[in-house]
Amino acid sequence: MDALSSPEILLFGRFRFERRSRVLFRCSEDGRYQPVSIGSRALAVLGVLTERAGDLVTKDEIMRAAWPGTVVEENNLTVQISTLRRVLGAGSDGESCIQTMSGKGYRFVLPVTQLDELQSAPPVQASADAPVLHGRLSRPWPPRWHWLSVGLAGMAITALVIALGLGSWRVLHDRNAVAVPTVARPVAYSPEDRRQSVIILPFENSSGDSSQDSLAISFARDLASRIGRDSTVPVVPAATAAGYRGKTRDLSAIRREFNVHFAIEGNIRRANDRLIVAVNMVDTSDDRSVWSDRFDLPDTSQSWDYLLNGIAEGHEAASMDAEFAHAELEHPNDLDKRDLMFAASSLNADTKDNYLKRMALVERALALDPNYVWALYTSARLATDYAMSGFSTEDPKTALALALTRVDRALQLAPNDFETLKHKSHILRAQGDLDGATAVIKRLLELNPLSYFRYYDLGLIRLIQGHPEELLIDMQTARRMASPGDPSAVQAIDAWLAMALFANGRFDEAISQARLAAAELPDGSGRTGEVPWLALISAQYFSGNDTAAKAQLQNFLSRPRMLSNLAAVKKVPTLAATPRLLEALRGAGMPEG
């Protein structure tokens, strides 16, 4: 199929795939299309398979299309295929829509209907008050960025964004669209604001052994306590929720009684020294699952904490996405500061385009409330990362100075706020104030010893200070404690774990880890996305396979790169401090400047 003539919209089964925006929607029982949470790599694989539906697509063809210019192992493709089967098979009793052709590749077997943009409206239930776009029913779940046009066209981005060279970034929009009527709602963070509110329903004992009933009771109680640490999230008390044990679930009644937007349910058991947990989070407005996961971990106290943190982070991310989807639908022209931050948080791939969108959203939130702590520290972190990732053409010192001003303002308003302190340590490290950054990180670890990403920060500081062995220990600790609910953090840790293995002379392990990290990082991830490539090239060189290292370097340089020469590498303090990295890259043939 010619890419230039490929249809923009594909329909198959209960799903709608928008190729241009790379968004997958699932049709609910009431006919509404709802966005599906799925990673960019899985969507890239889906694009290849659906474009050639009914045909055998070889593994090599899929990997070249989904990981262009990247060396990946076959198990990365297997993981993405499993993800697609799970998502596309949800609620289906039939065979998988993706067939494995043993030793060859995969075939997408569902019939695919192709639409162009003029036919792109998804089927919805008509109603008297349904909004209309160009004489047709609008999609009930609007495209992610359609609403951003409201207020952006004439908006002057504040000093921070101007300093970053962003100008007046905006999103084009449909001027003829009729707005959805605004729904009255409470002020953000008032007692009446129930966004992200949740009840932890009693977990089931799935072991069949009544002696494990107490395990299920304890887990639900501890999970309610863990999520309740966030004072902005209303949580039904565990003792109250326990009253639903053994009762038939009626989410409509629960929503009416407790005014909660979400319910978390699941089951747990111990078996063969393993702790096995399945969890599902449901939107109580329509009984729709917004997030689910399954964990199978060693039965240790550390695993218990890992599970609680992972589910809490899953609730945080999924509830923000779901609340923002409701806001898009119910009051797209009247988004408040919390809606805007939910939208910014949903863009978790660290690409240049996402940075620009997130910064614009945060600036809009600050325009509504200049003292909004969440927006202040997020603005500071985004400015720092945008500059240090190499996306900005401006002097990084200017961005870092403005970022520090904002994070200090946030600390004046909330002196012990964990997230604000976390971002201050990051800014101080970027400015080269290693002692100041270390002091803040140690304070953070005192506040929360399970804050795994602080070990990542501390490891990079120790590398700059000349202690690569401590970098490896800290990265391994961070990876062991990392939550799957924070994919961007996991990807960054994996990238630097590869470099840490190289820096400590563990070349074979570095090669495997670098390939894994390069495969999971999305395209356009800035310098972080290039770190595993440099580790791979350097580890191959010192393993005695300089031919492979030289070929890999040419593959790396075949696309535009921020770290395309030794002069650029030397400007990054952590890379300049990595033992033997420059020697390996020079030996593999990297240009001097």
Backbone torsions as a table, in degrees:
resi	resn	phi	psi	omega
1	MET	NA	126.9	179.7
2	ASP	-65.2	127.1	-177.4
3	ALA	-60.3	-33.3	-177.5
4	LEU	-71.2	-24.9	-179.2
5	SER	-106.4	4.5	-179.2
6	SER	-62.8	137.0	178.5
7	PRO	-66.3	150.0	-178.6
8	GLU	-79.7	-26.5	-173.9
9	ILE	-121.7	132.3	175.3
10	LEU	-123.2	133.8	177.5
11	LEU	-116.0	134.2	175.5
12	PHE	-155.6	134.6	-177.7
13	GLY	54.9	-127.4	178.3
14	ARG	-95.6	12.8	-169.9
15	PHE	-115.9	154.6	176.6
16	ARG	-131.5	124.5	-177.2
17	PHE	-116.6	116.9	178.9
18	GLU	-95.6	107.9	-170.5
19	ARG	-66.8	-42.8	-175.7
20	ARG	-64.7	-48.4	-177.4
21	SER	-86.7	-5.9	-179.6
22	ARG	52.8	54.5	177.1
23	VAL	-124.7	134.1	177.2
24	LEU	-107.5	132.8	178.7
25	PHE	-118.8	146.7	173.4
26	ARG	-114.6	135.4	179.5
27	CYS	-83.4	125.0	179.0
28	SER	-82.6	175.4	-177.4
29	GLU	-64.6	-25.6	-179.8
30	ASP	-89.7	9.2	174.8
31	GLY	89.8	1.5	-179.5
32	ARG	-90.3	141.7	176.5
33	TYR	-91.2	128.7	-177.3
34	GLN	-122.1	136.5	-177.8
35	PRO	-65.0	142.5	179.9
36	VAL	-103.4	132.3	178.0
37	SER	-80.0	114.7	-177.3
38	ILE	-156.8	145.4	-174.4
39	GLY	-71.1	160.8	-176.6
40	SER	-66.1	-34.2	179.5
41	ARG	-66.7	-43.0	178.7
42	ALA	-61.5	-39.2	178.8
43	LEU	-66.8	-36.1	177.3
44	ALA	-64.2	-41.9	176.9
45	VAL	-63.4	-43.6	178.7
46	LEU	-59.7	-40.0	179.3
47	GLY	-59.7	-41.7	180.0
48	VAL	-66.2	-45.1	-175.7
49	LEU	-68.1	-43.6	-176.9
50	THR	-72.5	-29.5	177.8
51	GLU	-63.8	-28.0	-179.7
52	ARG	-121.5	41.5	-178.0
53	ALA	-53.4	134.6	-180.0
54	GLY	90.9	-16.8	-178.8
55	ASP	-101.3	152.5	171.2
56	LEU	-71.7	127.4	175.0
57	VAL	-115.3	120.7	-176.2
58	THR	-69.5	158.3	179.1
59	LYS	-61.3	-40.0	179.5
60	ASP	-62.6	-40.9	179.5
61	GLU	-63.4	-42.3	-179.8
62	ILE	-65.3	-45.7	-176.5
63	MET	-67.4	-35.4	176.9
64	ARG	-65.3	-36.9	-178.5
65	ALA	-78.2	-38.4	-175.7
66	ALA	-85.9	-26.0	178.6
67	TRP	-126.6	63.1	-175.5
68	PRO	-61.1	130.4	176.7
69	GLY	70.7	14.5	-176.3
70	THR	-123.8	137.1	175.4
71	VAL	-87.3	119.4	-179.5
72	VAL	-130.5	154.7	175.4
73	GLU	-88.8	157.0	-173.6
74	GLU	-62.7	-28.5	-178.3
75	ASN	-64.4	-23.7	175.6
76	ASN	-65.0	-39.6	176.2
77	LEU	-66.4	-41.1	179.5
78	THR	-59.0	-40.4	178.5
79	VAL	-61.8	-43.8	-178.4
80	GLN	-68.8	-37.0	176.6
81	ILE	-63.8	-41.8	177.9
82	SER	-61.8	-40.7	178.2
83	THR	-61.7	-45.7	-179.4
84	LEU	-63.6	-41.6	179.0
85	ARG	-62.5	-40.1	179.5
86	ARG	-65.6	-44.6	-177.4
87	VAL	-70.3	-46.9	-176.4
88	LEU	-74.8	-21.2	-179.5
89	GLY	-93.6	0.8	-178.1
90	ALA	-60.0	125.2	177.0
91	GLY	81.1	6.5	-177.7
92	SER	-109.2	140.7	177.7
93	ASP	-100.8	-1.1	-175.6
94	GLY	-86.6	-174.2	178.7
95	GLU	-73.1	165.3	-179.3
96	SER	-62.1	143.5	178.0
97	CYS	-78.9	-8.9	176.8
98	ILE	-115.9	112.2	-179.4
99	GLN	-90.4	138.1	173.6
100	THR	-89.6	124.8	174.9
101	MET	-100.8	100.3	-168.5
102	SER	-49.0	123.8	177.2
103	GLY	76.1	-0.7	-175.4
104	LYS	-119.7	-58.1	-175.9
105	GLY	170.7	-142.6	-173.8
106	TYR	-137.4	156.3	176.6
107	ARG	-133.4	131.9	175.6
108	PHE	-89.4	118.2	-167.9
109	VAL	-102.1	-10.5	178.8
110	LEU	-72.9	143.7	173.1
111	PRO	-62.8	137.6	-178.1
112	VAL	-117.4	126.9	175.7
113	THR	-99.8	130.9	-177.2
114	GLN	-102.4	131.8	178.0
115	LEU	-125.0	148.8	168.2
116	ASP	-95.1	179.4	-173.2
117	GLU	-67.5	-25.0	179.1
118	LEU	-73.4	-15.9	177.5
119	GLN	-108.4	17.9	-162.8
120	SER	-83.0	-6.4	-178.0
121	ALA	-65.7	126.7	178.0
122	PRO	-73.6	154.0	178.5
123	PRO	-66.6	132.1	179.2
124	VAL	-135.9	164.5	174.5
125	GLN	-79.9	122.6	179.9
126	ALA	-70.9	143.6	175.7
127	SER	-147.3	163.0	-173.6
128	ALA	-63.3	-31.5	-175.2
129	ASP	-105.3	17.3	179.3
130	ALA	-67.2	131.8	178.7
131	PRO	-67.4	153.5	-176.0
132	VAL	-121.1	136.7	174.0
133	LEU	-120.3	118.8	179.1
134	HIS	50.9	41.9	174.6
135	GLY	78.3	10.6	177.8
136	ARG	-131.6	165.1	179.0
137	LEU	-65.1	135.2	176.3
138	SER	-74.9	158.4	175.4
139	ARG	-69.1	137.2	-175.4
140	PRO	-70.4	-23.1	173.0
141	TRP	-113.3	98.7	-171.5
142	PRO	-61.9	155.1	175.4
143	PRO	-55.9	146.1	-170.6
144	ARG	-51.1	-36.3	-171.9
145	TRP	-112.7	8.7	-179.6
146	HIS	-62.1	-43.0	-175.4
147	TRP	-72.3	-15.9	-175.8
148	LEU	-63.6	-19.8	-179.5
149	SER	-61.8	-29.0	-174.9
150	VAL	-65.5	113.1	176.6
151	GLY	88.8	-11.4	-178.1
152	LEU	-84.0	-28.9	-170.1
153	ALA	-56.9	-42.7	-178.2
154	GLY	-105.9	11.4	-172.0
155	MET	-78.8	132.9	174.5
156	ALA	-93.3	117.8	179.5
157	ILE	-68.0	139.9	-173.3
158	THR	-68.4	178.6	-172.1
159	ALA	-56.5	-36.6	-179.0
160	LEU	-61.6	-47.6	-176.6
161	VAL	-70.7	-36.7	176.9
162	ILE	-61.4	-40.2	-179.9
163	ALA	-62.8	-27.7	-179.6
164	LEU	-85.2	-3.2	178.0
165	GLY	80.4	27.2	-175.3
166	LEU	-87.1	-20.6	-178.4
167	GLY	63.3	-144.4	-177.5
168	SER	-106.7	64.8	-179.3
169	TRP	-58.5	138.8	179.6
170	ARG	-151.3	168.1	177.2
171	VAL	-113.4	131.0	179.1
172	LEU	-67.3	152.7	-174.3
173	HIS	-147.2	170.1	180.0
174	ASP	-90.1	107.2	-175.3
175	ARG	-72.8	-15.4	-177.6
176	ASN	-93.7	0.4	-177.3
177	ALA	-68.4	140.2	176.7
178	VAL	-92.6	126.5	-174.4
179	ALA	-70.1	147.9	171.6
180	VAL	-71.3	136.5	-179.5
181	PRO	-56.5	137.2	-180.0
182	THR	-68.3	134.8	178.5
183	VAL	-100.5	129.0	179.5
184	ALA	-60.0	139.6	-177.9
185	ARG	-151.6	161.2	-176.5
186	PRO	-74.8	162.5	176.6
187	VAL	-67.1	142.0	-179.6
188	ALA	-54.4	132.3	175.8
189	TYR	70.2	6.8	173.2
190	SER	-74.1	164.0	178.5
191	PRO	-56.6	-24.8	-178.9
192	GLU	-84.0	-10.5	-179.3
193	ASP	-79.6	108.8	-174.8
194	ARG	-104.9	16.9	178.5
195	ARG	-60.3	137.3	-178.3
196	GLN	71.2	2.8	-179.0
197	SER	-60.8	147.2	-171.4
198	VAL	-151.1	149.7	169.1
199	ILE	-118.7	133.7	175.9
200	ILE	-94.8	101.3	179.9
201	LEU	-70.2	155.0	-179.4
202	PRO	-55.1	129.6	176.1
203	PHE	-75.6	146.9	178.6
204	GLU	-87.7	147.6	172.4
205	ASN	-87.1	107.4	-175.2
206	SER	-92.5	8.9	-176.3
207	SER	-84.6	-21.9	-173.3
208	GLY	79.9	2.1	180.0
209	ASP	-110.8	113.7	-174.7
210	SER	-63.1	-18.5	179.3
211	SER	-69.0	-13.8	178.3
212	GLN	-95.4	7.3	177.0
213	ASP	-58.7	-38.5	-178.4
214	SER	-66.0	-29.0	176.9
215	LEU	-62.0	-46.8	-179.5
216	ALA	-64.7	-40.2	-179.9
217	ILE	-64.7	-45.4	-178.3
218	SER	-65.0	-39.5	-177.0
219	PHE	-66.4	-44.8	179.1
220	ALA	-62.2	-39.9	179.1
221	ARG	-64.5	-46.3	-179.1
222	ASP	-67.1	-33.2	178.9
223	LEU	-67.5	-41.3	176.8
224	ALA	-61.7	-39.3	178.8
225	SER	-66.3	-41.0	-178.7
226	ARG	-65.1	-47.6	179.8
227	ILE	-66.7	-33.3	-179.0
228	GLY	-70.1	-7.2	175.6
229	ARG	-62.6	-27.8	177.1
230	ASP	-82.4	109.0	-174.5
231	SER	-66.8	-13.5	-179.9
232	THR	-87.1	-6.2	-177.5
233	VAL	-107.8	112.4	177.2
234	PRO	-70.3	126.0	-179.4
235	VAL	-124.2	129.4	176.3
236	VAL	-65.7	130.3	-178.9
237	PRO	-53.2	142.0	-176.5
238	ALA	-59.3	-38.8	-179.1
239	ALA	-63.4	-36.6	178.2
240	THR	-70.1	-45.7	-179.7
241	ALA	-62.9	-30.4	-179.3
242	ALA	-61.7	-20.3	178.5
243	GLY	-64.4	-14.2	179.5
244	TYR	-89.3	2.3	179.6
245	ARG	-62.3	128.9	177.9
246	GLY	80.9	-2.3	-178.6
247	LYS	-97.9	155.8	175.4
248	THR	-69.7	133.6	-177.5
249	ARG	-73.5	128.2	176.0
250	ASP	-132.5	92.1	-173.9
251	LEU	-65.3	-33.1	178.5
252	SER	-62.3	-43.6	179.1
253	ALA	-66.6	-39.6	179.1
254	ILE	-64.0	-42.2	179.4
255	ARG	-62.8	-42.4	179.9
256	ARG	-65.9	-41.5	-175.0
257	GLU	-72.5	-41.9	-173.2
258	PHE	-110.6	-7.1	-178.8
259	ASN	54.4	50.7	177.9
260	VAL	-109.4	145.4	-178.3
261	HIS	-89.9	-20.3	-175.9
262	PHE	-138.6	152.8	174.0
263	ALA	-131.4	136.6	176.5
264	ILE	-111.5	129.3	179.4
265	GLU	-133.7	165.3	179.1
266	GLY	174.4	-171.4	176.5
267	ASN	-142.3	160.3	-174.9
268	ILE	-149.6	148.6	174.1
269	ARG	-158.2	158.7	169.9
270	ARG	-104.9	137.1	178.4
271	ALA	-157.5	124.9	176.0
272	ASN	53.3	47.1	178.8
273	ASP	61.7	25.4	176.0
274	ARG	-119.3	151.9	175.2
275	LEU	-112.5	116.4	-172.6
276	ILE	-117.7	121.3	-174.7
277	VAL	-131.9	134.0	170.6
278	ALA	-118.6	136.1	-176.0
279	VAL	-136.1	145.9	179.3
280	ASN	-140.4	133.2	178.3
281	MET	-114.4	130.2	-171.3
282	VAL	-121.6	139.1	171.7
283	ASP	-79.3	117.8	-174.3
284	THR	-71.6	-12.2	-179.8
285	SER	-73.5	-27.0	-177.5
286	ASP	-144.5	13.1	177.9
287	ASP	58.2	34.6	-178.3
288	ARG	-100.7	130.9	176.9
289	SER	-71.3	126.7	179.2
290	VAL	-108.3	-12.8	178.0
291	TRP	-166.7	142.8	174.7
292	SER	-152.8	158.6	178.9
293	ASP	-163.0	165.8	177.2
294	ARG	-135.4	136.3	-178.0
295	PHE	-124.0	140.3	176.5
296	ASP	-138.7	100.7	-170.4
297	LEU	-130.1	159.8	172.9
298	PRO	-57.7	142.9	-176.3
299	ASP	-80.9	81.6	179.4
300	THR	-131.1	165.1	177.9
301	SER	-65.1	-32.7	178.0
302	GLN	-65.1	-39.3	178.0
303	SER	-64.6	-36.8	178.4
304	TRP	-59.3	-48.1	178.5
305	ASP	-64.9	-39.2	178.7
306	TYR	-60.1	-44.2	180.0
307	LEU	-62.9	-46.6	-179.2
308	LEU	-61.5	-45.1	179.8
309	ASN	-66.2	-41.3	-179.3
310	GLY	-63.9	-41.6	179.8
311	ILE	-71.5	-38.2	177.6
312	ALA	-62.0	-41.4	178.6
313	GLU	-69.9	-34.9	175.0
314	GLY	-62.7	-42.1	176.6
315	HIS	-62.1	-44.4	-177.3
316	GLU	-60.1	-49.9	-176.9
317	ALA	-67.9	-46.5	-176.6
318	ALA	-68.5	-37.9	-179.3
319	SER	-69.5	-35.9	176.6
320	MET	-64.9	-43.2	178.7
321	ASP	-62.5	-44.4	-177.9
322	ALA	-68.1	-40.1	179.4
323	GLU	-65.6	-38.6	178.8
324	PHE	-67.3	-38.1	177.6
325	ALA	-60.9	-40.3	176.4
326	HIS	-64.6	-41.0	-179.4
327	ALA	-64.0	-41.5	176.9
328	GLU	-56.8	-40.2	-175.4
329	LEU	-78.5	-40.2	-169.0
330	GLU	-92.4	-33.5	-179.5
331	HIS	-150.9	63.7	-175.9
332	PRO	-64.1	-23.5	-178.4
333	ASN	-95.9	5.7	-176.6
334	ASP	-140.8	50.3	179.5
335	LEU	-74.0	133.0	178.4
336	ASP	-93.8	-178.0	-173.0
337	LYS	-62.1	-33.9	-179.4
338	ARG	-72.5	-40.4	174.8
339	ASP	-56.0	-45.1	-177.0
340	LEU	-64.1	-37.7	178.6
341	MET	-72.8	-34.1	173.7
342	PHE	-59.6	-44.4	-179.6
343	ALA	-62.1	-44.4	179.7
344	ALA	-62.7	-39.3	-177.9
345	SER	-69.1	-24.0	-178.0
346	SER	-73.6	-15.3	-178.9
347	LEU	-93.9	77.5	-170.1
348	ASN	-93.8	-2.7	174.4
349	ALA	-82.5	126.8	-172.7
350	ASP	-85.2	63.4	174.5
351	THR	-98.8	162.9	-179.7
352	LYS	-59.5	-43.7	-179.1
353	ASP	-60.9	-42.2	179.4
354	ASN	-67.7	-37.6	176.1
355	TYR	-58.7	-45.0	-178.8
356	LEU	-62.6	-44.4	179.7
357	LYS	-64.3	-44.1	-178.3
358	ARG	-64.6	-42.5	-179.4
359	MET	-64.7	-37.8	178.1
360	ALA	-65.1	-40.0	178.6
361	LEU	-64.0	-43.8	-179.1
362	VAL	-64.9	-39.2	177.2
363	GLU	-62.1	-36.9	177.1
364	ARG	-64.7	-38.8	178.1
365	ALA	-64.8	-40.8	179.4
366	LEU	-69.6	-29.0	175.7
367	ALA	-65.1	-31.0	177.5
368	LEU	-78.4	-33.3	-179.0
369	ASP	-150.4	98.0	-178.1
370	PRO	-63.3	-17.0	-179.5
371	ASN	-104.8	23.5	-178.7
372	TYR	-78.4	106.4	-172.6
373	VAL	-59.7	-45.3	179.6
374	TRP	-56.6	-45.2	-179.2
375	ALA	-69.7	-36.1	-179.3
376	LEU	-63.7	-50.6	-177.0
377	TYR	-74.1	-29.1	175.8
378	THR	-67.6	-41.3	176.6
379	SER	-58.9	-43.4	-179.5
380	ALA	-63.3	-44.7	-178.4
381	ARG	-67.1	-42.1	-179.9
382	LEU	-63.3	-41.3	179.0
383	ALA	-61.5	-41.4	179.6
384	THR	-64.9	-49.7	-177.1
385	ASP	-66.1	-38.4	179.7
386	TYR	-61.9	-41.8	179.9
387	ALA	-71.7	-45.9	-174.3
388	MET	-76.5	-17.9	176.4
389	SER	-80.5	-6.9	177.4
390	GLY	88.6	7.5	-178.9
391	PHE	-76.3	-33.1	-176.3
392	SER	-83.2	145.2	176.1
393	THR	-94.0	-3.8	-179.2
394	GLU	-84.8	167.9	177.9
395	ASP	-65.7	120.4	-179.5
396	PRO	-56.9	-29.0	-178.5
397	LYS	-61.5	-35.8	178.9
398	THR	-65.2	-46.5	179.9
399	ALA	-63.9	-41.2	-178.5
400	LEU	-67.2	-37.8	178.3
401	ALA	-63.9	-44.0	178.0
402	LEU	-66.3	-37.6	178.4
403	ALA	-63.3	-42.8	179.6
404	LEU	-64.7	-36.3	177.4
405	THR	-60.8	-42.5	-178.3
406	ARG	-71.4	-41.0	-179.1
407	VAL	-68.5	-34.5	176.1
408	ASP	-67.3	-35.2	175.3
409	ARG	-62.8	-41.6	178.1
410	ALA	-63.1	-37.9	179.9
411	LEU	-71.8	-27.0	172.8
412	GLN	-64.2	-36.3	-179.4
413	LEU	-80.7	-32.5	-177.5
414	ALA	-143.1	82.4	-170.7
415	PRO	-59.0	-29.0	-176.1
416	ASN	-111.3	21.0	-179.0
417	ASP	-70.1	122.0	-173.8
418	PHE	-61.9	-47.3	-176.9
419	GLU	-63.3	-39.0	179.8
420	THR	-66.1	-43.1	177.1
421	LEU	-62.3	-39.3	179.1
422	LYS	-59.1	-45.7	-178.4
423	HIS	-71.8	-29.4	176.6
424	LYS	-65.5	-40.3	179.0
425	SER	-60.9	-37.7	-179.9
426	HIS	-65.9	-41.6	-179.1
427	ILE	-67.7	-43.9	179.7
428	LEU	-60.8	-40.6	177.9
429	ARG	-63.6	-41.2	179.7
430	ALA	-64.5	-30.6	178.5
431	GLN	-80.8	-8.3	-179.1
432	GLY	91.6	4.8	178.0
433	ASP	-86.9	77.3	-173.3
434	LEU	-68.3	-38.3	178.9
435	ASP	-65.1	-42.4	178.6
436	GLY	-64.6	-41.4	179.4
437	ALA	-65.2	-42.0	-180.0
438	THR	-62.6	-40.9	179.9
439	ALA	-62.7	-41.4	179.4
440	VAL	-67.7	-40.8	-179.9
441	ILE	-63.2	-42.5	178.6
442	LYS	-63.3	-36.1	175.2
443	ARG	-64.5	-39.9	178.3
444	LEU	-63.5	-42.4	-179.9
445	LEU	-68.5	-27.7	172.7
446	GLU	-68.0	-39.1	179.3
447	LEU	-70.6	-36.9	-178.4
448	ASN	-150.0	94.5	-179.0
449	PRO	-62.7	-16.7	-178.4
450	LEU	-92.3	9.1	-179.8
451	SER	-77.4	87.9	-169.4
452	TYR	-62.4	-33.9	-175.4
453	PHE	-71.7	-17.0	176.0
454	ARG	-67.8	-29.8	175.0
455	TYR	-67.1	-33.3	174.6
456	TYR	-61.3	-50.6	178.9
457	ASP	-58.4	-46.4	-177.1
458	LEU	-64.5	-37.4	179.3
459	GLY	-63.0	-41.8	179.5
460	LEU	-65.7	-37.3	176.9
461	ILE	-64.0	-43.8	-179.0
462	ARG	-65.9	-31.5	175.4
463	LEU	-64.2	-47.1	179.7
464	ILE	-61.4	-32.8	179.7
465	GLN	-80.3	0.4	175.3
466	GLY	93.5	27.4	-178.2
467	HIS	-126.4	72.3	-178.0
468	PRO	-62.7	-29.1	179.4
469	GLU	-65.6	-34.2	176.8
470	GLU	-74.4	-30.2	173.1
471	LEU	-57.2	-46.7	-177.7
472	LEU	-64.0	-44.5	179.5
473	ILE	-60.5	-45.1	-178.2
474	ASP	-67.8	-39.6	179.3
475	MET	-67.5	-39.0	177.2
476	GLN	-65.3	-39.1	176.8
477	THR	-64.2	-45.3	179.4
478	ALA	-61.1	-42.8	-178.3
479	ARG	-68.7	-37.4	179.6
480	ARG	-65.1	-34.5	-177.3
481	MET	-93.2	-9.9	-172.2
482	ALA	-63.2	144.9	-179.8
483	SER	-97.1	136.7	176.4
484	PRO	-65.9	-12.7	178.5
485	GLY	-75.2	-3.4	-179.2
486	ASP	-127.3	74.0	-172.6
487	PRO	-61.5	-35.8	-179.4
488	SER	-63.0	-40.2	178.5
489	ALA	-66.6	-43.4	179.6
490	VAL	-60.6	-41.9	-179.2
491	GLN	-64.5	-41.9	178.9
492	ALA	-65.4	-41.5	178.5
493	ILE	-63.2	-43.9	-179.9
494	ASP	-61.8	-38.3	179.4
495	ALA	-62.2	-46.6	-176.7
496	TRP	-80.2	-20.6	172.9
497	LEU	-65.6	-37.6	175.5
498	ALA	-61.1	-44.6	-179.9
499	MET	-67.1	-36.5	179.1
500	ALA	-64.3	-41.0	177.7
501	LEU	-63.0	-41.6	176.7
502	PHE	-62.4	-46.1	-176.6
503	ALA	-62.0	-21.7	180.0
504	ASN	-103.0	14.2	173.4
505	GLY	77.3	12.7	-179.5
506	ARG	-96.8	73.2	-165.1
507	PHE	-69.4	-43.2	-179.1
508	ASP	-62.1	-43.2	178.0
509	GLU	-65.1	-37.0	179.6
510	ALA	-63.5	-39.3	-179.6
511	ILE	-63.4	-46.5	179.4
512	SER	-63.7	-45.1	-179.0
513	GLN	-66.2	-38.4	179.9
514	ALA	-64.3	-41.0	178.5
515	ARG	-64.5	-41.2	177.3
516	LEU	-61.2	-48.2	-177.3
517	ALA	-65.3	-41.6	-179.7
518	ALA	-63.8	-33.6	-178.7
519	ALA	-72.9	-33.1	-174.4
520	GLU	-89.1	-17.2	179.1
521	LEU	-78.8	131.3	-179.9
522	PRO	-69.5	157.6	177.5
523	ASP	-59.9	147.1	177.8
524	GLY	75.1	30.6	-177.8
525	SER	-88.0	13.0	176.8
526	GLY	70.1	-154.2	-175.6
527	ARG	-63.1	-36.4	179.9
528	THR	-58.0	-39.7	179.4
529	GLY	-69.0	-17.0	-180.0
530	GLU	-94.7	-15.8	-178.8
531	VAL	-58.1	-48.3	-178.9
532	PRO	-64.4	-30.1	175.2
533	TRP	-62.0	-46.1	-179.6
534	LEU	-64.1	-38.9	177.9
535	ALA	-64.8	-40.5	-179.6
536	LEU	-63.9	-48.7	-179.6
537	ILE	-59.9	-45.5	-175.9
538	SER	-69.2	-39.0	179.2
539	ALA	-67.4	-38.7	176.4
540	GLN	-63.3	-40.2	-179.1
541	TYR	-62.0	-48.0	-177.2
542	PHE	-79.3	-9.6	172.7
543	SER	-81.3	-2.4	-179.8
544	GLY	92.1	3.4	-179.5
545	ASN	-104.6	65.1	-176.1
546	ASP	-68.5	-23.1	176.4
547	THR	-64.8	-46.2	177.8
548	ALA	-64.6	-38.9	-179.7
549	ALA	-63.0	-42.9	-179.7
550	LYS	-66.6	-40.3	178.6
551	ALA	-65.9	-40.5	179.7
552	GLN	-66.2	-36.8	177.6
553	LEU	-64.0	-42.5	179.0
554	GLN	-65.5	-36.5	175.3
555	ASN	-62.4	-43.6	179.1
556	PHE	-61.7	-44.1	-176.5
557	LEU	-80.2	-3.8	-179.0
558	SER	-73.2	-9.9	177.1
559	ARG	-122.6	158.0	178.5
560	PRO	-58.7	129.5	-177.3
561	ARG	-132.3	149.5	174.6
562	MET	-78.4	-34.3	-178.9
563	LEU	-105.1	62.9	-173.4
564	SER	-92.7	-5.0	179.4
565	ASN	-151.1	167.1	-175.8
566	LEU	-65.9	-32.8	178.6
567	ALA	-61.5	-40.6	179.0
568	ALA	-68.1	-38.6	179.4
569	VAL	-64.0	-41.4	-177.9
570	LYS	-64.0	-23.4	-179.0
571	LYS	-76.4	-13.1	179.4
572	VAL	-95.5	111.1	-172.1
573	PRO	-55.7	-40.6	-178.1
574	THR	-67.1	-37.0	179.0
575	LEU	-75.1	-40.3	178.7
576	ALA	-61.7	-28.2	-178.7
577	ALA	-87.5	-6.9	-177.9
578	THR	-75.3	119.2	-177.3
579	PRO	-56.9	133.2	171.7
580	ARG	67.6	2.8	-179.3
581	LEU	-65.5	-49.5	-178.6
582	LEU	-63.0	-38.6	178.7
583	GLU	-61.1	-43.8	-179.0
584	ALA	-67.2	-44.1	-179.1
585	LEU	-65.2	-38.6	177.3
586	ARG	-65.3	-41.1	179.5
587	GLY	-65.9	-30.6	179.0
588	ALA	-79.8	-9.7	175.1
589	GLY	105.6	16.3	178.4
590	MET	-67.2	134.5	179.2
591	PRO	-61.1	151.5	-180.0
592	GLU	-70.7	-38.3	-177.1
593	GLY	-167.6	NA	NA
